[in-house]
Amino acid sequence: MACLLHDVGYRECETWEEHMKHHLVSADIAKRYLEAINYDEQATSEIVKGIARHNLTDRLPEDMTLFQMTVRDSDDIDRYDIIRTAMLLGECVNDKPYEEILESCDRAIDEAKWFMSLKRGTQTAQKLIQKECRHRISLLQEMKEQAKKGFV
């Protein structure tokens, strides 16, 4: 339920600032929905907290539960899938000279390495995120090699 509802708040967000707080909007919508269908109160509370915290990275609350981390980890695994990687690759190269391509790739590689270092709720989530990040880094390194050939 948390994974299904975690981004429902996007439909209410019109500005970039609002998008950056979509997790809180989503949590509010989820809470109202789950209460309206008389969903279990304890489960509702945990789901709402998981949704509200799904965008956290390295500043995890001490009381973050395994369930809440799993909601966050699921979203992060999706964030590094091949479609999002393809979108990133396009951003790194579109209409850029070779020097900027190299800089964009280096920044994206550094971000992926940082992302790999974040605490995860389960070993399975850690392995999946590591796999996706390594794949992204490999593709970015291939792009860098191609861009370096453009200098010649």
N, CA and C atoms as an extended XYZ file, in Angstrom:
456
Properties=species:S:1:pos:R:3:atomname:S:1:resname:S:1:resid:I:1 pbc="F F F"
N         0.834       -1.193        0.000 N   MET     1
C         0.000        0.000        0.000 CA  MET     1
C         0.877        1.255        0.000 C   MET     1
N         1.948        1.240        0.793 N   ALA     2
C         2.833        2.407        0.866 CA  ALA     2
C         3.498        2.660       -0.478 C   ALA     2
N         3.936        1.606       -1.136 N   CYS     3
C         4.593        1.784       -2.434 CA  CYS     3
C         3.610        2.288       -3.484 C   CYS     3
N         2.365        1.842       -3.408 N   LEU     4
C         1.366        2.314       -4.363 CA  LEU     4
C         1.046        3.799       -4.166 C   LEU     4
N         1.060        4.252       -2.920 N   LEU     5
C         0.629        5.621       -2.615 CA  LEU     5
C         1.775        6.624       -2.440 C   LEU     5
N         3.026        6.176       -2.476 N   HIS     6
C         4.131        7.053       -2.074 CA  HIS     6
C         4.301        8.308       -2.938 C   HIS     6
N         3.877        8.284       -4.181 N   ASP     7
C         4.026        9.468       -5.045 CA  ASP     7
C         2.700       10.096       -5.460 C   ASP     7
N         1.615        9.707       -4.822 N   VAL     8
C         0.305       10.220       -5.196 CA  VAL     8
C         0.226       11.750       -5.053 C   VAL     8
N         1.060       12.323       -4.220 N   GLY     9
C         1.052       13.774       -4.006 CA  GLY     9
C         1.544       14.586       -5.191 C   GLY     9
N         2.236       13.953       -6.128 N   TYR    10
C         2.722       14.696       -7.296 CA  TYR    10
C         1.588       15.397       -8.037 C   TYR    10
N         0.431       14.776       -8.068 N   ARG    11
C        -0.698       15.372       -8.810 CA  ARG    11
C        -1.150       16.699       -8.213 C   ARG    11
N        -0.788       16.932       -6.960 N   GLU    12
C        -1.157       18.176       -6.286 CA  GLU    12
C        -0.069       19.242       -6.384 C   GLU    12
N         1.085       18.877       -6.886 N   CYS    13
C         2.241       19.781       -6.897 CA  CYS    13
C         2.350       20.496       -8.241 C   CYS    13
N         2.434       21.820       -8.172 N   GLU    14
C         2.517       22.606       -9.401 CA  GLU    14
C         3.876       23.283       -9.579 C   GLU    14
N         4.563       23.560       -8.489 N   THR    15
C         5.854       24.243       -8.587 CA  THR    15
C         6.971       23.281       -8.182 C   THR    15
N         8.218       23.671       -8.487 N   TRP    16
C         9.360       22.844       -8.112 CA  TRP    16
C         9.440       22.704       -6.594 C   TRP    16
N         9.162       23.778       -5.874 N   GLU    17
C         9.189       23.737       -4.411 CA  GLU    17
C         8.169       22.735       -3.878 C   GLU    17
N         6.984       22.718       -4.488 N   GLU    18
C         5.962       21.765       -4.077 CA  GLU    18
C         6.387       20.337       -4.416 C   GLU    18
N         7.009       20.143       -5.573 N   HIS    19
C         7.494       18.814       -5.947 CA  HIS    19
C         8.512       18.302       -4.945 C   HIS    19
N         9.322       19.196       -4.416 N   MET    20
C        10.344       18.800       -3.450 CA  MET    20
C         9.723       18.374       -2.114 C   MET    20
N         8.452       18.671       -1.928 N   LYS    21
C         7.740       18.270       -0.702 CA  LYS    21
C         6.618       17.284       -1.006 C   LYS    21
N         6.668       16.651       -2.176 N   HIS    22
C         5.582       15.749       -2.576 CA  HIS    22
C         5.401       14.603       -1.588 C   HIS    22
N         6.482       14.198       -0.931 N   HIS    23
C         6.379       13.084        0.019 CA  HIS    23
C         5.448       13.428        1.183 C   HIS    23
N         5.449       14.677        1.599 N   LEU    24
C         4.555       15.100        2.687 CA  LEU    24
C         3.110       15.207        2.202 C   LEU    24
N         2.950       15.708        0.978 N   VAL    25
C         1.612       15.784        0.382 CA  VAL    25
C         1.069       14.367        0.191 C   VAL    25
N         1.921       13.474       -0.297 N   SER    26
C         1.518       12.077       -0.503 CA  SER    26
C         1.109       11.423        0.814 C   SER    26
N         1.870       11.677        1.876 N   ALA    27
C         1.552       11.104        3.177 CA  ALA    27
C         0.184       11.578        3.662 C   ALA    27
N        -0.107       12.857        3.461 N   ASP    28
C        -1.404       13.398        3.881 CA  ASP    28
C        -2.548       12.763        3.088 C   ASP    28
N        -2.376       12.652        1.780 N   ILE    29
C        -3.412       12.038        0.946 CA  ILE    29
C        -3.611       10.574        1.338 C   ILE    29
N        -2.508        9.861        1.538 N   ALA    30
C        -2.585        8.453        1.925 CA  ALA    30
C        -3.315        8.295        3.258 C   ALA    30
N        -2.999        9.158        4.202 N   LYS    31
C        -3.636        9.090        5.517 CA  LYS    31
C        -5.152        9.253        5.390 C   LYS    31
N        -5.557       10.269        4.640 N   ARG    32
C        -6.989       10.506        4.470 CA  ARG    32
C        -7.667        9.333        3.756 C   ARG    32
N        -7.001        8.791        2.749 N   TYR    33
C        -7.559        7.660        2.013 CA  TYR    33
C        -7.681        6.425        2.905 C   TYR    33
N        -6.611        6.083        3.596 N   LEU    34
C        -6.629        4.877        4.430 CA  LEU    34
C        -7.643        4.990        5.567 C   LEU    34
N        -7.778        6.177        6.122 N   GLU    35
C        -8.804        6.378        7.153 CA  GLU    35
C       -10.205        6.252        6.562 C   GLU    35
N       -10.385        6.757        5.339 N   ALA    36
C       -11.704        6.702        4.696 CA  ALA    36
C       -12.131        5.267        4.407 C   ALA    36
N       -11.180        4.377        4.167 N   ILE    37
C       -11.542        2.980        3.898 CA  ILE    37
C       -11.417        2.114        5.158 C   ILE    37
N       -11.251        2.786        6.292 N   ASN    38
C       -11.143        2.098        7.587 CA  ASN    38
C       -10.006        1.073        7.629 C   ASN    38
N        -8.889        1.459        7.061 N   TYR    39
C        -7.704        0.603        7.094 CA  TYR    39
C        -7.202        0.524        8.534 C   TYR    39
N        -6.543       -0.541        8.870 N   ASP    40
C        -6.025       -0.739       10.212 CA  ASP    40
C        -5.238        0.502       10.677 C   ASP    40
N        -5.543        0.987       11.877 N   GLU    41
C        -4.926        2.226       12.375 CA  GLU    41
C        -3.416        2.126       12.510 C   GLU    41
N        -2.938        1.037       13.075 N   GLN    42
C        -1.498        0.881       13.272 CA  GLN    42
C        -0.779        0.780       11.918 C   GLN    42
N        -1.354        0.019       10.985 N   ALA    43
C        -0.767       -0.093        9.653 CA  ALA    43
C        -0.797        1.257        8.938 C   ALA    43
N        -1.899        1.971        9.090 N   THR    44
C        -2.007        3.302        8.479 CA  THR    44
C        -0.908        4.218        8.980 C   THR    44
N        -0.690        4.230       10.272 N   SER    45
C         0.349        5.076       10.858 CA  SER    45
C         1.725        4.749       10.272 C   SER    45
N         2.037        3.475       10.175 N   GLU    46
C         3.340        3.052        9.655 CA  GLU    46
C         3.466        3.372        8.163 C   GLU    46
N         2.421        3.165        7.403 N   ILE    47
C         2.422        3.475        5.977 CA  ILE    47
C         2.623        4.967        5.763 C   ILE    47
N         1.894        5.777        6.508 N   VAL    48
C         1.998        7.235        6.369 CA  VAL    48
C         3.414        7.709        6.706 C   VAL    48
N         4.009        7.175        7.754 N   LYS    49
C         5.391        7.541        8.093 CA  LYS    49
C         6.357        7.094        7.004 C   LYS    49
N         6.148        5.904        6.475 N   GLY    50
C         7.006        5.411        5.391 CA  GLY    50
C         6.934        6.310        4.169 C   GLY    50
N         5.735        6.744        3.827 N   ILE    51
C         5.562        7.641        2.681 CA  ILE    51
C         6.216        8.987        2.963 C   ILE    51
N         5.986        9.518        4.153 N   ALA    52
C         6.553       10.825        4.506 CA  ALA    52
C         8.082       10.806        4.499 C   ALA    52
N         8.677        9.638        4.731 N   ARG    53
C        10.135        9.528        4.834 CA  ARG    53
C        10.790        8.897        3.604 C   ARG    53
N        10.036        8.650        2.551 N   HIS    54
C        10.602        7.890        1.439 CA  HIS    54
C        11.650        8.641        0.632 C   HIS    54
N        11.769        9.924        0.794 N   ASN    55
C        12.784       10.685        0.054 CA  ASN    55
C        14.044       10.962        0.862 C   ASN    55
N        14.136       10.457        2.055 N   LEU    56
C        15.315       10.695        2.881 CA  LEU    56
C        16.512        9.960        2.304 C   LEU    56
N        17.683       10.567        2.446 N   THR    57
C        18.895        9.921        1.928 CA  THR    57
C        19.811        9.558        3.085 C   THR    57
N        20.713       10.466        3.441 N   ASP    58
C        21.703       10.151        4.466 CA  ASP    58
C        21.337       10.705        5.840 C   ASP    58
N        20.208       11.339        5.967 N   ARG    59
C        19.805       11.892        7.260 CA  ARG    59
C        18.585       11.122        7.782 C   ARG    59
N        18.826        9.872        8.109 N   LEU    60
C        17.739        9.005        8.545 CA  LEU    60
C        17.451        9.209       10.024 C   LEU    60
N        16.180        9.315       10.383 N   PRO    61
C        15.823        9.434       11.801 CA  PRO    61
C        16.209        8.163       12.568 C   PRO    61
N        16.539        8.336       13.823 N   GLU    62
C        16.908        7.195       14.671 CA  GLU    62
C        15.771        6.179       14.775 C   GLU    62
N        14.524        6.660       14.721 N   ASP    63
C        13.384        5.766       14.902 CA  ASP    63
C        12.813        5.230       13.590 C   ASP    63
N        13.572        5.367       12.497 N   MET    64
C        13.084        4.874       11.208 CA  MET    64
C        13.048        3.346       11.239 C   MET    64
N        11.868        2.795       10.979 N   THR    65
C        11.680        1.345       11.065 CA  THR    65
C        12.134        0.663        9.777 C   THR    65
N        12.272       -0.649        9.854 N   LEU    66
C        12.642       -1.439        8.683 CA  LEU    66
C        11.606       -1.258        7.573 C   LEU    66
N        10.335       -1.234        7.940 N   PHE    67
C         9.283       -1.021        6.944 CA  PHE    67
C         9.465        0.322        6.242 C   PHE    67
N         9.694        1.374        6.998 N   GLN    68
C         9.864        2.702        6.423 CA  GLN    68
C        11.098        2.749        5.516 C   GLN    68
N        12.173        2.104        5.942 N   MET    69
C        13.368        2.051        5.105 CA  MET    69
C        13.115        1.269        3.825 C   MET    69
N        12.266        0.250        3.911 N   THR    70
C        11.954       -0.550        2.734 CA  THR    70
C        11.166        0.258        1.712 C   THR    70
N        10.272        1.112        2.172 N   VAL    71
C         9.539        2.000        1.258 CA  VAL    71
C        10.543        2.913        0.558 C   VAL    71
N        11.436        3.501        1.313 N   ARG    72
C        12.475        4.370        0.763 CA  ARG    72
C        13.387        3.602       -0.188 C   ARG    72
N        13.820        2.419        0.213 N   ASP    73
C        14.719        1.621       -0.623 CA  ASP    73
C        14.044        1.235       -1.942 C   ASP    73
N        12.765        0.888       -1.894 N   SER    74
C        12.036        0.532       -3.119 CA  SER    74
C        12.013        1.702       -4.092 C   SER    74
N        11.776        2.884       -3.574 N   ASP    75
C        11.780        4.077       -4.415 CA  ASP    75
C        13.180        4.327       -4.976 C   ASP    75
N        14.205        4.112       -4.178 N   ASP    76
C        15.577        4.325       -4.635 CA  ASP    76
C        15.989        3.318       -5.702 C   ASP    76
N        15.562        2.072       -5.568 N   ILE    77
C        15.869        1.063       -6.583 CA  ILE    77
C        15.262        1.496       -7.912 C   ILE    77
N        14.033        1.982       -7.866 N   ASP    78
C        13.363        2.487       -9.067 CA  ASP    78
C        14.116        3.691       -9.640 C   ASP    78
N        14.625        4.541       -8.787 N   ARG    79
C        15.325        5.752       -9.199 CA  ARG    79
C        16.590        5.450      -10.005 C   ARG    79
N        17.155        4.279       -9.813 N   TYR    80
C        18.386        3.908      -10.516 CA  TYR    80
C        18.167        2.824      -11.577 C   TYR    80
N        16.920        2.595      -11.978 N   ASP    81
C        16.669        1.579      -12.993 CA  ASP    81
C        17.163        2.038      -14.365 C   ASP    81
N        17.058        1.194      -15.356 N   ILE    82
C        17.638        1.479      -16.665 CA  ILE    82
C        16.949        2.654      -17.363 C   ILE    82
N        15.663        2.828      -17.151 N   ILE    83
C        14.979        3.957      -17.803 CA  ILE    83
C        15.489        5.280      -17.231 C   ILE    83
N        15.593        5.377      -15.916 N   ARG    84
C        16.119        6.601      -15.309 CA  ARG    84
C        17.589        6.792      -15.680 C   ARG    84
N        18.325        5.695      -15.809 N   THR    85
C        19.720        5.798      -16.239 CA  THR    85
C        19.788        6.332      -17.662 C   THR    85
N        18.926        5.853      -18.538 N   ALA    86
C        18.902        6.351      -19.919 CA  ALA    86
C        18.585        7.845      -19.944 C   ALA    86
N        17.657        8.269      -19.105 N   MET    87
C        17.330        9.696      -19.028 CA  MET    87
C        18.549       10.496      -18.579 C   MET    87
N        19.255        9.986      -17.581 N   LEU    88
C        20.454       10.657      -17.085 CA  LEU    88
C        21.531       10.716      -18.161 C   LEU    88
N        21.718        9.608      -18.890 N   LEU    89
C        22.729        9.592      -19.942 CA  LEU    89
C        22.437       10.675      -20.971 C   LEU    89
N        21.172       10.822      -21.315 N   GLY    90
C        20.796       11.881      -22.250 CA  GLY    90
C        21.123       13.260      -21.710 C   GLY    90
N        20.837       13.478      -20.431 N   GLU    91
C        21.153       14.765      -19.805 CA  GLU    91
C        22.656       15.035      -19.803 C   GLU    91
N        23.447       13.994      -19.691 N   CYS    92
C        24.901       14.150      -19.637 CA  CYS    92
C        25.493       14.533      -20.984 C   CYS    92
N        24.814       14.201      -22.074 N   VAL    93
C        25.420       14.431      -23.400 CA  VAL    93
C        24.687       15.421      -24.290 C   VAL    93
N        23.408       15.601      -24.132 N   ASN    94
C        22.636       16.416      -25.071 CA  ASN    94
C        23.211       17.816      -25.250 C   ASN    94
N        23.562       18.104      -26.503 N   ASP    95
C        24.039       19.437      -26.897 CA  ASP    95
C        25.197       19.944      -26.046 C   ASP    95
N        26.109       19.058      -25.655 N   LYS    96
C        27.239       19.468      -24.827 CA  LYS    96
C        28.548       19.178      -25.548 C   LYS    96
N        29.511       20.059      -25.391 N   PRO    97
C        30.843       19.747      -25.917 CA  PRO    97
C        31.463       18.622      -25.093 C   PRO    97
N        32.491       17.999      -25.630 N   TYR    98
C        33.090       16.827      -24.984 CA  TYR    98
C        33.545       17.104      -23.556 C   TYR    98
N        34.108       18.265      -23.309 N   GLU    99
C        34.563       18.576      -21.949 CA  GLU    99
C        33.406       18.548      -20.957 C   GLU    99
N        32.277       19.117      -21.340 N   GLU   100
C        31.103       19.118      -20.453 CA  GLU   100
C        30.516       17.721      -20.276 C   GLU   100
N        30.610       16.904      -21.327 N   ILE   101
C        30.144       15.525      -21.206 CA  ILE   101
C        30.960       14.807      -20.137 C   ILE   101
N        32.277       14.987      -20.192 N   LEU   102
C        33.145       14.347      -19.199 CA  LEU   102
C        32.812       14.831      -17.794 C   LEU   102
N        32.614       16.129      -17.626 N   GLU   103
C        32.264       16.679      -16.311 CA  GLU   103
C        30.918       16.147      -15.827 C   GLU   103
N        29.923       16.095      -16.720 N   SER   104
C        28.596       15.588      -16.346 CA  SER   104
C        28.676       14.125      -15.928 C   SER   104
N        29.436       13.353      -16.673 N   CYS   105
C        29.582       11.927      -16.344 CA  CYS   105
C        30.286       11.754      -15.004 C   CYS   105
N        31.326       12.544      -14.765 N   ASP   106
C        32.042       12.448      -13.486 CA  ASP   106
C        31.118       12.780      -12.310 C   ASP   106
N        30.295       13.818      -12.466 N   ARG   107
C        29.354       14.174      -11.395 CA  ARG   107
C        28.353       13.042      -11.151 C   ARG   107
N        27.842       12.466      -12.234 N   ALA   108
C        26.863       11.382      -12.104 CA  ALA   108
C        27.497       10.132      -11.485 C   ALA   108
N        28.742        9.859      -11.816 N   ILE   109
C        29.456        8.719      -11.223 CA  ILE   109
C        29.651        8.953       -9.735 C   ILE   109
N        30.079       10.155       -9.371 N   ASP   110
C        30.261       10.480       -7.949 CA  ASP   110
C        28.947       10.340       -7.178 C   ASP   110
N        27.846       10.796       -7.780 N   GLU   111
C        26.550       10.687       -7.114 CA  GLU   111
C        26.154        9.224       -6.931 C   GLU   111
N        26.365        8.398       -7.954 N   ALA   112
C        26.022        6.981       -7.859 CA  ALA   112
C        26.859        6.290       -6.783 C   ALA   112
N        28.135        6.639       -6.696 N   LYS   113
C        28.991        6.046       -5.658 CA  LYS   113
C        28.513        6.460       -4.272 C   LYS   113
N        28.140        7.733       -4.122 N   TRP   114
C        27.598        8.211       -2.845 CA  TRP   114
C        26.311        7.460       -2.515 C   TRP   114
N        25.455        7.314       -3.511 N   PHE   115
C        24.173        6.643       -3.333 CA  PHE   115
C        24.377        5.205       -2.872 C   PHE   115
N        25.395        4.553       -3.419 N   MET   116
C        25.704        3.172       -3.042 CA  MET   116
C        26.124        3.075       -1.577 C   MET   116
N        26.661        4.161       -1.045 N   SER   117
C        27.180        4.137        0.327 CA  SER   117
C        26.111        4.338        1.395 C   SER   117
N        24.907        4.720        0.997 N   LEU   118
C        23.851        5.010        1.965 CA  LEU   118
C        23.374        3.750        2.675 C   LEU   118
N        22.971        3.914        3.915 N   LYS   119
C        22.443        2.804        4.722 CA  LYS   119
C        21.125        2.318        4.123 C   LYS   119
N        20.971        1.018        4.074 N   ARG   120
C        19.755        0.398        3.533 CA  ARG   120
C        19.102       -0.474        4.590 C   ARG   120
N        17.814       -0.735        4.401 N   GLY   121
C        17.060       -1.503        5.377 CA  GLY   121
C        17.349       -2.988        5.349 C   GLY   121
N        17.646       -3.527        4.166 N   THR   122
C        17.888       -4.958        4.048 CA  THR   122
C        19.076       -5.219        3.127 C   THR   122
N        19.637       -6.400        3.247 N   GLN   123
C        20.729       -6.794        2.356 CA  GLN   123
C        20.238       -6.899        0.917 C   GLN   123
N        19.009       -7.337        0.745 N   THR   124
C        18.444       -7.444       -0.596 CA  THR   124
C        18.376       -6.075       -1.258 C   THR   124
N        17.882       -5.090       -0.536 N   ALA   125
C        17.826       -3.734       -1.087 CA  ALA   125
C        19.230       -3.239       -1.401 C   ALA   125
N        20.171       -3.486       -0.502 N   GLN   126
C        21.553       -3.062       -0.727 CA  GLN   126
C        22.104       -3.691       -2.003 C   GLN   126
N        21.873       -4.989       -2.189 N   LYS   127
C        22.378       -5.685       -3.376 CA  LYS   127
C        21.739       -5.141       -4.650 C   LYS   127
N        20.429       -4.904       -4.620 N   LEU   128
C        19.748       -4.384       -5.807 CA  LEU   128
C        20.228       -2.983       -6.164 C   LEU   128
N        20.380       -2.142       -5.174 N   ILE   129
C        20.847       -0.775       -5.430 CA  ILE   129
C        22.291       -0.798       -5.916 C   ILE   129
N        23.122       -1.629       -5.314 N   GLN   130
C        24.518       -1.761       -5.762 CA  GLN   130
C        24.557       -2.186       -7.233 C   GLN   130
N        23.725       -3.161       -7.590 N   LYS   131
C        23.685       -3.653       -8.974 CA  LYS   131
C        23.299       -2.536       -9.941 C   LYS   131
N        22.225       -1.807       -9.616 N   GLU   132
C        21.766       -0.731      -10.500 CA  GLU   132
C        22.811        0.383      -10.609 C   GLU   132
N        23.416        0.737       -9.493 N   CYS   133
C        24.425        1.801       -9.501 CA  CYS   133
C        25.666        1.383      -10.279 C   CYS   133
N        26.111        0.150      -10.096 N   ARG   134
C        27.280       -0.328      -10.850 CA  ARG   134
C        27.003       -0.314      -12.348 C   ARG   134
N        25.788       -0.702      -12.725 N   HIS   135
C        25.412       -0.680      -14.145 CA  HIS   135
C        25.445        0.754      -14.679 C   HIS   135
N        24.883        1.685      -13.919 N   ARG   136
C        24.887        3.084      -14.335 CA  ARG   136
C        26.320        3.602      -14.458 C   ARG   136
N        27.141        3.313      -13.481 N   ILE   137
C        28.535        3.770      -13.511 CA  ILE   137
C        29.257        3.206      -14.731 C   ILE   137
N        29.026        1.947      -15.031 N   SER   138
C        29.657        1.316      -16.192 CA  SER   138
C        29.269        2.034      -17.484 C   SER   138
N        27.984        2.333      -17.635 N   LEU   139
C        27.522        3.050      -18.832 CA  LEU   139
C        28.115        4.459      -18.901 C   LEU   139
N        28.178        5.127      -17.766 N   LEU   140
C        28.769        6.469      -17.735 CA  LEU   140
C        30.254        6.421      -18.093 C   LEU   140
N        30.945        5.408      -17.628 N   GLN   141
C        32.362        5.276      -17.968 CA  GLN   141
C        32.540        5.008      -19.461 C   GLN   141
N        31.640        4.212      -20.044 N   GLU   142
C        31.689        3.995      -21.495 CA  GLU   142
C        31.474        5.303      -22.246 C   GLU   142
N        30.537        6.116      -21.768 N   MET   143
C        30.299        7.414      -22.403 CA  MET   143
C        31.529        8.302      -22.306 C   MET   143
N        32.182        8.270      -21.158 N   LYS   144
C        33.402        9.058      -20.991 CA  LYS   144
C        34.468        8.618      -21.995 C   LYS   144
N        34.635        7.325      -22.168 N   GLU   145
C        35.625        6.817      -23.128 CA  GLU   145
C        35.301        7.286      -24.537 C   GLU   145
N        34.017        7.241      -24.876 N   GLN   146
C        33.595        7.704      -26.202 CA  GLN   146
C        33.872        9.202      -26.354 C   GLN   146
N        33.557        9.975      -25.320 N   ALA   147
C        33.784       11.428      -25.372 CA  ALA   147
C        35.270       11.751      -25.485 C   ALA   147
N        36.113       10.991      -24.798 N   LYS   148
C        37.558       11.214      -24.880 CA  LYS   148
C        38.060       11.017      -26.304 C   LYS   148
N        37.455       10.084      -27.031 N   LYS   149
C        37.844        9.851      -28.427 CA  LYS   149
C        37.488       11.064      -29.283 C   LYS   149
N        36.473       11.794      -28.859 N   GLY   150
C        36.078       12.991      -29.603 CA  GLY   150
C        37.100       14.102      -29.539 C   GLY   150
N        37.967       14.071      -28.521 N   PHE   151
C        39.004       15.081      -28.375 CA  PHE   151
C        40.105       14.901      -29.416 C   PHE   151
N        40.260       13.674      -29.900 N   VAL   152
C        41.368       13.356      -30.809 CA  VAL   152
C        41.148       13.953      -32.176 C   VAL   152
